[in-house]
Amino acid sequence: MLKLIVVIVSVDKTDEIIETARKAGATGATVIHEARGEGLKASKTFLGLDFTSTRDAILFVAADSSAQNIMNAIQQVGGFDDEPGSGIAFQLAIEDAVGLRSQMPYILESMEEEA
């Protein structure tokens, strides 16, 4: 089974998150630049200018067996539970996917290693 790991983090942490995820077993990443969101409290503005920091949404496809290791590594680097507003990461099951032919040998290899 495959998992989709979604990480939303400030732009200045994007490269570090990707590097950490790769070391933990991620085979690639897709970055959606300048995602915007709001947390528990509304963002502050001054004369109509928004003071929220720019965020990136980072997507990883990983084997189920590697996903938790990647999530743990991301958590350590991102410190999401320690610092409010620093980011969020979650994983979802992938029911079906196409376009992964080049990555499948690596994903299957990591699944076999865990079995």
KEFI-992831 format. One record per atom (N, C-alpha, C, O): chain; atom name; z, y, x. Coordinates in pm, 1 decimal. Layout:
N
[marmar "A","CA",[Z,Y,X]] ...
This chain:
115
[marmar "A","N",[0.0,-118.0,84.2]] [marmar "A","CA",[0.0,0.0,0.0]] [marmar "A","C",[0.0,124.3,88.7]] [marmar "A","O",[57.1,124.8,197.7]] [marmar "A","N",[-64.3,227.7,40.1]] [marmar "A","CA",[-70.1,354.4,112.2]] [marmar "A","C",[18.7,458.2,45.6]] [marmar "A","O",[44.2,452.5,-74.7]] [marmar "A","N",[64.6,552.4,125.2]] [marmar "A","CA",[145.9,663.6,75.7]] [marmar "A","C",[80.2,795.1,113.8]] [marmar "A","O",[15.8,806.5,218.1]] [marmar "A","N",[97.7,893.8,27.7]] [marmar "A","CA",[58.4,1030.5,58.0]] [marmar "A","C",[186.6,1107.0,85.2]] [marmar "A","O",[274.0,1116.0,-1.0]] [marmar "A","N",[197.5,1161.5,204.3]] [marmar "A","CA",[312.7,1244.2,240.2]] [marmar "A","C",[267.9,1389.0,231.8]] [marmar "A","O",[169.4,1428.0,294.5]] [marmar "A","N",[339.9,1467.9,154.6]] [marmar "A","CA",[309.4,1608.9,136.2]] [marmar "A","C",[422.5,1689.4,198.6]] [marmar "A","O",[539.6,1667.9,167.3]] [marmar "A","N",[387.3,1781.4,286.4]] [marmar "A","CA",[485.6,1867.0,351.5]] [marmar "A","C",[444.6,2011.5,326.6]] [marmar "A","O",[330.1,2049.6,350.9]] [marmar "A","N",[538.3,2090.9,278.4]] [marmar "A","CA",[513.4,2233.6,260.1]] [marmar "A","C",[611.2,2305.6,351.8]] [marmar "A","O",[732.8,2292.2,338.3]] [marmar "A","N",[556.1,2381.8,444.9]] [marmar "A","CA",[638.1,2438.7,551.4]] [marmar "A","C",[578.1,2572.0,596.0]] [marmar "A","O",[460.0,2598.2,573.2]] [marmar "A","N",[659.4,2655.6,659.3]] [marmar "A","CA",[608.5,2783.3,709.4]] [marmar "A","C",[502.9,2757.6,816.4]] [marmar "A","O",[508.5,2658.6,889.5]] [marmar "A","N",[407.9,2848.2,823.7]] [marmar "A","CA",[293.5,2833.6,913.3]] [marmar "A","C",[336.7,2810.8,1058.3]] [marmar "A","O",[271.1,2735.9,1130.6]] [marmar "A","N",[443.5,2872.8,1100.8]] [marmar "A","CA",[485.8,2859.5,1240.3]] [marmar "A","C",[537.4,2719.5,1274.8]] [marmar "A","O",[552.5,2687.7,1392.7]] [marmar "A","N",[564.4,2636.1,1175.4]] [marmar "A","CA",[610.7,2499.3,1201.6]] [marmar "A","C",[501.8,2394.4,1182.1]] [marmar "A","O",[524.7,2276.5,1209.0]] [marmar "A","N",[384.7,2435.0,1136.0]] [marmar "A","CA",[278.5,2339.1,1103.5]] [marmar "A","C",[241.9,2250.1,1221.7]] [marmar "A","O",[241.4,2127.8,1208.2]] [marmar "A","N",[211.8,2308.0,1335.8]] [marmar "A","CA",[169.4,2228.2,1451.0]] [marmar "A","C",[278.0,2131.6,1496.4]] [marmar "A","O",[249.0,2017.6,1532.7]] [marmar "A","N",[401.1,2176.4,1494.4]] [marmar "A","CA",[512.8,2089.8,1535.2]] [marmar "A","C",[530.5,1973.3,1438.0]] [marmar "A","O",[557.8,1860.9,1480.3]] [marmar "A","N",[515.2,1999.2,1308.9]] [marmar "A","CA",[526.2,1893.1,1208.1]] [marmar "A","C",[414.6,1790.8,1227.7]] [marmar "A","O",[440.0,1670.4,1222.8]] [marmar "A","N",[291.9,1836.8,1249.7]] [marmar "A","CA",[179.1,1745.0,1269.0]] [marmar "A","C",[199.4,1660.8,1393.8]] [marmar "A","O",[179.2,1539.4,1390.6]] [marmar "A","N",[239.0,1723.6,1503.5]] [marmar "A","CA",[262.3,1649.9,1628.4]] [marmar "A","C",[372.0,1544.8,1610.9]] [marmar "A","O",[358.8,1432.0,1658.5]] [marmar "A","N",[478.7,1581.8,1543.5]] [marmar "A","CA",[589.6,1489.4,1518.8]] [marmar "A","C",[545.4,1372.8,1431.2]] [marmar "A","O",[580.1,1257.8,1458.2]] [marmar "A","N",[469.0,1402.2,1326.7]] [marmar "A","CA",[420.7,1297.2,1236.8]] [marmar "A","C",[327.8,1201.1,1310.0]] [marmar "A","O",[333.4,1080.2,1287.7]] [marmar "A","N",[242.6,1254.0,1397.1]] [marmar "A","CA",[153.0,1167.5,1474.8]] [marmar "A","C",[233.4,1072.4,1564.1]] [marmar "A","O",[202.2,953.7,1572.8]] [marmar "A","N",[335.6,1124.5,1629.5]] [marmar "A","CA",[419.9,1041.1,1715.4]] [marmar "A","C",[492.2,933.4,1634.9]] [marmar "A","O",[524.3,826.9,1687.6]] [marmar "A","N",[517.6,961.4,1507.5]] [marmar "A","CA",[588.3,866.5,1420.9]] [marmar "A","C",[493.2,769.6,1350.5]] [marmar "A","O",[538.0,680.8,1277.9]] [marmar "A","N",[361.3,786.1,1371.5]] [marmar "A","CA",[267.9,689.6,1315.6]] [marmar "A","C",[159.3,743.7,1225.4]] [marmar "A","O",[76.0,666.2,1178.5]] [marmar "A","N",[156.4,872.6,1199.1]] [marmar "A","CA",[49.9,930.1,1115.7]] [marmar "A","C",[-81.7,924.2,1191.6]] [marmar "A","O",[-85.6,948.0,1312.3]] [marmar "A","N",[-189.3,892.4,1120.9]] [marmar "A","CA",[-319.9,880.0,1185.6]] [marmar "A","C",[-404.8,1005.6,1171.8]] [marmar "A","O",[-513.7,1012.2,1228.8]] [marmar "A","N",[-358.4,1104.1,1098.6]] [marmar "A","CA",[-432.3,1227.6,1081.1]] [marmar "A","C",[-360.4,1316.6,981.3]] [marmar "A","O",[-258.7,1277.4,924.0]] [marmar "A","N",[-412.8,1435.2,960.7]] [marmar "A","CA",[-350.5,1529.9,868.7]] [marmar "A","C",[-456.8,1621.5,810.5]] [marmar "A","O",[-559.6,1648.1,872.9]] [marmar "A","N",[-429.9,1668.6,690.5]] [marmar "A","CA",[-510.8,1772.4,628.2]] [marmar "A","C",[-418.3,1889.5,602.2]] [marmar "A","O",[-310.8,1872.6,544.5]] [marmar "A","N",[-459.4,2008.7,644.5]] [marmar "A","CA",[-377.3,2127.9,627.1]] [marmar "A","C",[-444.7,2220.4,527.2]] [marmar "A","O",[-562.0,2254.8,541.3]] [marmar "A","N",[-369.2,2259.7,426.9]] [marmar "A","CA",[-414.5,2359.5,330.9]] [marmar "A","C",[-339.8,2487.1,366.3]] [marmar "A","O",[-218.7,2496.8,346.3]] [marmar "A","N",[-412.5,2584.9,419.0]] [marmar "A","CA",[-350.2,2707.5,467.8]] [marmar "A","C",[-312.9,2801.5,353.9]] [marmar "A","O",[-377.3,2806.6,249.1]] [marmar "A","N",[-208.0,2873.9,379.6]] [marmar "A","CA",[-161.7,2981.9,293.6]] [marmar "A","C",[-133.5,2939.6,150.7]] [marmar "A","O",[-177.2,3004.0,55.3]] [marmar "A","N",[-59.7,2830.5,137.6]] [marmar "A","CA",[-10.2,2790.2,6.4]] [marmar "A","C",[102.9,2885.3,-30.8]] [marmar "A","O",[175.0,2932.7,57.0]] [marmar "A","N",[118.9,2913.1,-156.4]] [marmar "A","CA",[222.5,3006.0,-200.2]] [marmar "A","C",[310.7,2938.4,-301.6]] [marmar "A","O",[261.9,2864.8,-387.4]] [marmar "A","N",[438.8,2961.9,-293.2]] [marmar "A","CA",[532.4,2902.9,-387.5]] [marmar "A","C",[659.3,2984.8,-394.7]] [marmar "A","O",[678.4,3080.5,-319.6]] [marmar "A","N",[744.6,2945.7,-485.2]] [marmar "A","CA",[871.4,3014.4,-503.6]] [marmar "A","C",[981.3,2912.8,-518.4]] [marmar "A","O",[963.0,2810.3,-584.1]] [marmar "A","N",[1094.6,2939.3,-458.6]] [marmar "A","CA",[1208.6,2851.8,-467.4]] [marmar "A","C",[1299.3,2887.6,-583.6]] [marmar "A","O",[1254.2,2940.5,-685.2]] [marmar "A","N",[1425.3,2858.8,-567.9]] [marmar "A","CA",[1524.7,2882.0,-671.2]] [marmar "A","C",[1533.5,3029.3,-709.0]] [marmar "A","O",[1549.0,3063.8,-826.2]] [marmar "A","N",[1523.5,3114.9,-609.4]] [marmar "A","CA",[1530.5,3259.1,-633.7]] [marmar "A","C",[1391.6,3320.5,-618.5]] [marmar "A","O",[1314.4,3281.1,-531.1]] [marmar "A","N",[1361.4,3416.2,-703.5]] [marmar "A","CA",[1231.7,3483.2,-695.9]] [marmar "A","C",[1220.5,3559.7,-564.5]] [marmar "A","O",[1319.7,3609.3,-511.2]] [marmar "A","N",[1097.3,3568.3,-513.3]] [marmar "A","CA",[1075.7,3640.4,-388.0]] [marmar "A","C",[1090.9,3790.5,-410.8]] [marmar "A","O",[1070.9,3841.3,-521.1]] [marmar "A","N",[1126.5,3858.8,-303.7]] [marmar "A","CA",[1146.5,4003.5,-310.7]] [marmar "A","C",[1016.4,4075.8,-282.8]] [marmar "A","O",[933.4,4029.6,-204.5]] [marmar "A","N",[999.9,4188.5,-347.0]] [marmar "A","CA",[882.6,4271.0,-321.5]] [marmar "A","C",[927.2,4413.5,-292.9]] [marmar "A","O",[1037.4,4454.4,-329.3]] [marmar "A","N",[840.9,4487.1,-228.2]] [marmar "A","CA",[865.3,4627.9,-200.9]] [marmar "A","C",[736.3,4701.5,-229.8]] [marmar "A","O",[636.0,4680.8,-161.4]] [marmar "A","N",[737.7,4785.9,-328.9]] [marmar "A","CA",[618.7,4860.6,-370.3]] [marmar "A","C",[499.8,4767.7,-397.5]] [marmar "A","O",[385.3,4799.2,-365.2]] [marmar "A","N",[530.2,4653.9,-457.2]] [marmar "A","CA",[425.1,4559.0,-491.9]] [marmar "A","C",[383.3,4465.6,-380.5]] [marmar "A","O",[300.1,4377.6,-403.1]] [marmar "A","N",[438.3,4481.5,-260.2]] [marmar "A","CA",[406.1,4392.9,-148.8]] [marmar "A","C",[503.0,4276.3,-147.1]] [marmar "A","O",[624.0,4295.3,-159.0]] [marmar "A","N",[450.9,4158.0,-132.5]] [marmar "A","CA",[531.1,4035.9,-134.6]] [marmar "A","C",[586.4,4007.9,5.2]] [marmar "A","O",[512.8,4014.8,103.6]] [marmar "A","N",[715.2,3976.4,13.9]] [marmar "A","CA",[778.4,3947.4,143.1]] [marmar "A","C",[791.9,3798.7,172.7]] [marmar "A","O",[858.5,3761.5,269.3]] [marmar "A","N",[731.1,3713.5,92.6]] [marmar "A","CA",[741.8,3570.6,118.1]] [marmar "A","C",[660.2,3534.3,241.8]] [marmar "A","O",[554.8,3592.5,267.6]] [marmar "A","N",[710.4,3437.5,317.6]] [marmar "A","CA",[636.7,3393.6,435.5]] [marmar "A","C",[522.6,3302.2,392.1]] [marmar "A","O",[530.1,3235.2,289.1]] [marmar "A","N",[419.0,3301.1,471.5]] [marmar "A","CA",[304.5,3216.1,442.3]] [marmar "A","C",[340.5,3071.3,470.3]] [marmar "A","O",[406.9,3040.8,569.5]] [marmar "A","N",[297.2,2984.0,383.9]] [marmar "A","CA",[325.4,2840.6,395.6]] [marmar "A","C",[195.5,2763.5,410.8]] [marmar "A","O",[89.2,2808.5,368.1]] [marmar "A","N",[206.0,2647.9,471.6]] [marmar "A","CA",[96.2,2552.4,476.6]] [marmar "A","C",[139.0,2427.6,402.0]] [marmar "A","O",[255.7,2388.6,405.7]] [marmar "A","N",[45.1,2366.2,335.0]] [marmar "A","CA",[66.5,2234.6,276.0]] [marmar "A","C",[-3.4,2135.3,368.2]] [marmar "A","O",[-123.1,2148.0,394.0]] [marmar "A","N",[70.0,2037.8,417.2]] [marmar "A","CA",[16.4,1939.3,510.5]] [marmar "A","C",[18.1,1803.7,440.2]] [marmar "A","O",[120.4,1762.0,385.9]] [marmar "A","N",[-96.4,1735.6,442.0]] [marmar "A","CA",[-109.4,1606.0,375.3]] [marmar "A","C",[-133.8,1497.6,479.3]] [marmar "A","O",[-219.1,1512.0,566.8]] [marmar "A","N",[-57.8,1388.9,468.9]] [marmar "A","CA",[-74.6,1272.7,556.0]] [marmar "A","C",[-95.2,1150.0,469.0]] [marmar "A","O",[-27.3,1134.4,367.6]] [marmar "A","N",[-188.0,1062.5,506.8]] [marmar "A","CA",[-201.3,931.8,443.7]] [marmar "A","C",[-146.8,831.6,543.9]] [marmar "A","O",[-187.1,830.3,660.2]] [marmar "A","N",[-54.7,747.6,497.8]] [marmar "A","CA",[9.1,653.0,589.3]] [marmar "A","C",[32.7,519.8,519.6]] [marmar "A","O",[40.9,512.2,397.0]] [marmar "A","N",[43.3,416.8,599.5]] [marmar "A","CA",[82.1,286.2,546.4]] [marmar "A","C",[225.3,296.6,495.3]] [marmar "A","O",[307.6,369.8,550.3]] [marmar "A","N",[252.7,222.7,390.2]] [marmar "A","CA",[386.8,221.5,332.0]] [marmar "A","C",[492.5,192.3,438.3]] [marmar "A","O",[601.1,250.1,436.6]] [marmar "A","N",[459.6,102.1,530.5]] [marmar "A","CA",[554.9,62.4,633.9]] [marmar "A","C",[584.4,174.2,733.9]] [marmar "A","O",[689.7,172.4,797.8]] [marmar "A","N",[495.0,270.3,748.8]] [marmar "A","CA",[514.4,382.4,842.3]] [marmar "A","C",[567.1,508.2,775.1]] [marmar "A","O",[620.4,596.8,842.0]] [marmar "A","N",[552.8,516.5,644.4]] [marmar "A","CA",[581.8,641.1,572.4]] [marmar "A","C",[725.3,688.6,590.6]] [marmar "A","O",[748.0,807.7,611.8]] [marmar "A","N",[821.9,599.2,583.0]] [marmar "A","CA",[961.4,642.9,594.4]] [marmar "A","C",[994.1,691.5,734.9]] [marmar "A","O",[1071.1,786.1,751.4]] [marmar "A","N",[935.9,627.5,836.9]] [marmar "A","CA",[955.3,675.1,974.6]] [marmar "A","C",[899.3,815.6,991.4]] [marmar "A","O",[960.5,900.6,1056.1]] [marmar "A","N",[782.5,839.4,932.6]] [marmar "A","CA",[720.1,971.8,939.8]] [marmar "A","C",[807.3,1073.7,867.0]] [marmar "A","O",[831.3,1183.0,918.3]] [marmar "A","N",[854.5,1038.5,748.3]] [marmar "A","CA",[940.9,1129.5,671.4]] [marmar "A","C",[1068.4,1163.1,749.9]] [marmar "A","O",[1109.3,1279.1,755.1]] [marmar "A","N",[1130.4,1062.7,810.3]] [marmar "A","CA",[1253.0,1086.4,887.9]] [marmar "A","C",[1227.0,1179.4,1006.1]] [marmar "A","O",[1306.3,1269.4,1033.7]] [marmar "A","N",[1115.8,1157.3,1075.5]] [marmar "A","CA",[1082.1,1241.7,1190.4]] [marmar "A","C",[1056.2,1385.2,1146.1]] [marmar "A","O",[1101.6,1479.7,1210.6]] [marmar "A","N",[983.2,1401.3,1035.8]] [marmar "A","CA",[954.9,1534.2,983.0]] [marmar "A","C",[1084.5,1605.3,944.4]] [marmar "A","O",[1101.5,1724.4,970.5]] [marmar "A","N",[1174.8,1531.1,882.4]] [marmar "A","CA",[1303.1,1589.4,840.6]] [marmar "A","C",[1381.3,1641.6,961.5]] [marmar "A","O",[1439.2,1750.1,955.7]] [marmar "A","N",[1383.0,1565.7,1069.4]] [marmar "A","CA",[1457.4,1607.5,1188.2]] [marmar "A","C",[1400.8,1736.6,1246.7]] [marmar "A","O",[1476.3,1825.7,1285.7]] [marmar "A","N",[1269.5,1746.6,1252.9]] [marmar "A","CA",[1206.3,1865.5,1310.0]] [marmar "A","C",[1214.5,1984.0,1214.1]] [marmar "A","O",[1243.0,2096.4,1255.4]] [marmar "A","N",[1189.5,1958.4,1087.2]] [marmar "A","CA",[1185.9,2066.4,988.5]] [marmar "A","C",[1322.3,2115.6,944.9]] [marmar "A","O",[1336.8,2232.1,907.6]] [marmar "A","N",[1422.8,2029.1,948.7]] [marmar "A","CA",[1557.0,2067.1,906.4]] [marmar "A","C",[1562.5,2113.6,761.7]] [marmar "A","O",[1637.1,2206.0,729.1]] [marmar "A","N",[1484.9,2050.9,675.2]] [marmar "A","CA",[1471.1,2096.6,537.9]] [marmar "A","C",[1603.2,2097.9,459.9]] [marmar "A","O",[1625.4,2187.0,377.9]] [marmar "A","N",[1689.7,2001.0,484.6]] [marmar "A","CA",[1817.1,1997.2,412.4]] [marmar "A","C",[1921.9,2089.1,473.8]] [marmar "A","O",[2022.3,2119.8,409.5]] [marmar "A","N",[1900.0,2133.3,597.1]] [marmar "A","CA",[1997.8,2216.5,666.7]] [marmar "A","C",[1976.2,2365.7,645.4]] [marmar "A","O",[2071.1,2443.8,651.8]] [marmar "A","N",[1853.3,2405.0,620.5]] [marmar "A","CA",[1817.6,2546.4,613.8]] [marmar "A","C",[1740.9,2574.7,483.6]] [marmar "A","O",[1622.8,2541.6,473.6]] [marmar "A","N",[1806.8,2635.3,384.6]] [marmar "A","CA",[1738.1,2662.7,258.0]] [marmar "A","C",[1609.2,2742.9,278.6]] [marmar "A","O",[1605.8,2838.6,355.9]] [marmar "A","N",[1504.6,2702.4,208.7]] [marmar "A","CA",[1377.3,2772.0,217.8]] [marmar "A","C",[1291.4,2732.4,336.4]] [marmar "A","O",[1184.3,2789.4,356.7]] [marmar "A","N",[1337.2,2634.2,416.2]] [marmar "A","CA",[1261.5,2596.5,535.9]] [marmar "A","C",[1144.4,2504.6,505.4]] [marmar "A","O",[1053.9,2491.6,587.8]] [marmar "A","N",[1144.0,2441.4,390.9]] [marmar "A","CA",[1031.6,2356.1,354.7]] [marmar "A","C",[1074.9,2237.5,271.9]] [marmar "A","O",[1192.3,2220.4,239.1]] [marmar "A","N",[976.7,2156.7,239.3]] [marmar "A","CA",[1000.4,2037.0,158.3]] [marmar "A","C",[900.6,1930.3,200.6]] [marmar "A","O",[788.9,1961.9,241.8]] [marmar "A","N",[940.1,1805.8,190.5]] [marmar "A","CA",[850.0,1693.9,216.7]] [marmar "A","C",[879.7,1585.4,113.6]] [marmar "A","O",[995.2,1559.8,79.8]] [marmar "A","N",[773.6,1522.5,64.7]] [marmar "A","CA",[790.4,1410.9,-28.3]] [marmar "A","C",[672.0,1316.9,-13.8]] [marmar "A","O",[568.8,1353.2,42.5]] [marmar "A","N",[688.3,1194.9,-65.6]] [marmar "A","CA",[580.7,1097.6,-56.7]] [marmar "A","C",[549.4,1040.5,-194.1]] [marmar "A","O",[636.8,1027.4,-279.7]] [marmar "A","N",[422.6,1007.0,-212.5]] [marmar "A","CA",[372.9,950.2,-337.4]] [marmar "A","C",[291.1,826.1,-306.2]] [marmar "A","O",[224.8,819.2,-202.7]] [marmar "A","N",[295.7,728.6,-394.8]] [marmar "A","CA",[213.4,609.2,-378.5]] [marmar "A","C",[67.3,644.0,-408.9]] [marmar "A","O",[38.2,718.8,-502.3]] [marmar "A","N",[-22.5,589.2,-329.5]] [marmar "A","CA",[-165.9,607.0,-352.2]] [marmar "A","C",[-216.8,481.0,-420.2]] [marmar "A","O",[-204.6,370.8,-366.7]] [marmar "A","N",[-272.8,498.0,-536.4]] [marmar "A","CA",[-325.1,384.0,-611.2]] [marmar "A","C",[-460.1,339.0,-556.3]] [marmar "A","O",[-486.8,219.3,-546.4]] [marmar "A","N",[-544.7,434.6,-520.9]] [marmar "A","CA",[-677.5,403.0,-471.5]] [marmar "A","C",[-724.4,519.1,-384.1]] [marmar "A","O",[-684.1,633.3,-406.3]] [marmar "A","N",[-807.8,491.3,-286.3]] [marmar "A","CA",[-858.6,597.5,-199.3]] [marmar "A","C",[-993.0,556.5,-141.8]] [marmar "A","O",[-1017.9,438.3,-117.7]] [marmar "A","N",[-1078.4,653.8,-120.0]] [marmar "A","CA",[-1205.3,632.9,-50.2]] [marmar "A","C",[-1213.1,735.3,62.1]] [marmar "A","O",[-1140.9,835.0,60.7]] [marmar "A","N",[-1299.2,711.3,157.8]] [marmar "A","CA",[-1315.3,805.7,268.0]] [marmar "A","C",[-1220.1,782.7,383.2]] [marmar "A","O",[-1205.1,869.2,469.5]] [marmar "A","N",[-1155.6,667.4,386.0]] [marmar "A","CA",[-1060.8,637.6,493.5]] [marmar "A","C",[-1113.1,531.5,589.9]] [marmar "A","O",[-1036.2,476.1,668.5]] [marmar "A","N",[-1240.5,503.5,584.8]] [marmar "A","CA",[-1296.4,393.8,664.4]] [marmar "A","C",[-1262.3,406.3,812.9]] [marmar "A","O",[-1228.7,306.5,876.6]] [marmar "A","N",[-1270.2,525.4,868.2]] [marmar "A","CA",[-1243.5,541.6,1011.6]] [marmar "A","C",[-1096.3,522.6,1045.5]] [marmar "A","O",[-1063.7,485.1,1158.1]] [marmar "A","N",[-1007.9,547.5,951.6]] [marmar "A","CA",[-864.4,534.7,978.0]] [marmar "A","C",[-807.9,398.3,938.8]] [marmar "A","O",[-700.2,361.3,985.5]] [marmar "A","N",[-877.8,323.1,854.4]] [marmar "A","CA",[-823.9,197.7,802.6]] [marmar "A","C",[-784.5,96.7,910.0]] [marmar "A","O",[-680.9,31.9,895.2]] [marmar "A","N",[-862.6,79.8,1018.7]] [marmar "A","CA",[-816.2,-16.5,1120.3]] [marmar "A","C",[-677.4,18.0,1174.3]] [marmar "A","O",[-596.7,-71.9,1198.1]] [marmar "A","N",[-648.7,145.8,1193.8]] [marmar "A","CA",[-518.4,188.2,1245.2]] [marmar "A","C",[-409.2,171.5,1140.1]] [marmar "A","O",[-297.3,130.6,1171.1]] [marmar "A","N",[-442.9,203.4,1016.8]] [marmar "A","CA",[-345.5,188.6,908.5]] [marmar "A","C",[-313.0,41.5,887.1]] [marmar "A","O",[-196.2,5.1,873.3]] [marmar "A","N",[-416.3,-44.1,884.2]] [marmar "A","CA",[-393.6,-187.4,866.6]] [marmar "A","C",[-315.5,-246.6,982.4]] [marmar "A","O",[-231.3,-334.2,962.7]] [marmar "A","N",[-343.0,-199.3,1103.4]] [marmar "A","CA",[-270.2,-247.1,1220.7]] [marmar "A","C",[-120.4,-215.8,1208.7]] [marmar "A","O",[-35.8,-299.6,1240.0]] [marmar "A","N",[-89.7,-95.5,1163.5]] [marmar "A","CA",[51.9,-60.6,1149.8]] [marmar "A","C",[117.1,-140.5,1038.5]] [marmar "A","O",[236.4,-170.0,1045.7]] [marmar "A","N",[40.5,-176.5,934.7]] [marmar "A","CA",[95.0,-259.3,827.6]] [marmar "A","C",[123.2,-400.4,878.3]] [marmar "A","O",[224.4,-460.3,841.9]] [marmar "A","N",[33.7,-454.0,962.8]] [marmar "A","CA",[52.4,-587.7,1017.8]] [marmar "A","C",[170.4,-592.0,1113.9]] [marmar "A","O",[243.6,-691.0,1117.4]] [marmar "A","N",[189.9,-486.3,1191.6]] [marmar "A","CA",[302.8,-481.0,1286.0]] [marmar "A","C",[435.8,-486.2,1213.0]] [marmar "A","O",[531.6,-545.4,1262.8]] [marmar "A","N",[442.7,-424.9,1095.6]] [marmar "A","CA",[566.5,-420.9,1018.1]] [marmar "A","C",[592.8,-551.6,944.9]] [marmar "A","O",[707.0,-580.1,908.9]] [marmar "A","N",[488.2,-632.3,922.0]] [marmar "A","CA",[503.6,-756.1,844.6]] [marmar "A","C",[570.0,-866.3,924.3]] [marmar "A","O",[589.8,-976.4,872.8]] 
